[in-house]
């Protein structure tokens, strides 16, 4: 569980509305470049991405158990 990555790709528009102007993308693999591209596109045309629930989570953002997926 501690190896989960926190993924807020579906929350980018809300984060921007709250005034967040910097988001960190972990550069742990070549997938980081794909993630950065997706994050940028989310600001223009938001889409709902399914988090895998195996390596990704977003629970803290949704005020539920941190390693959960909302």
VENQUI-V163258 format. One record per residue. PHI is phi as a letter, one per 40 degrees, with the letter a starting at -180 (* if undefined). BURIAL is # if it has 24 or more other C-alpha atoms within 12 Angstrom, else .. Layout:
phi = {PHI	PHI}
burial = {BURIAL	BURIAL}
This chain:
phi = {*	c	c	c	b	c	b	b	d	c	b	d	c	c	c	c	c	c	g	c	b	b	b	c	b	c	c	c	a	c	c	d	c	c	c	c	c	c	d	c	c	c	c	c	b	c	b	c	b	c	c	c	g	b	b	b	a	a	d	d	d	c	f	b	d	d	c	c	b	c}
burial = {.	.	.	.	#	#	#	#	#	#	#	#	#	.	.	.	.	.	.	.	.	.	.	.	.	.	.	.	.	.	.	.	.	.	#	#	.	#	#	.	.	.	.	.	.	.	.	.	.	.	.	.	.	.	.	#	#	#	.	.	.	.	.	.	.	.	#	#	#	#}
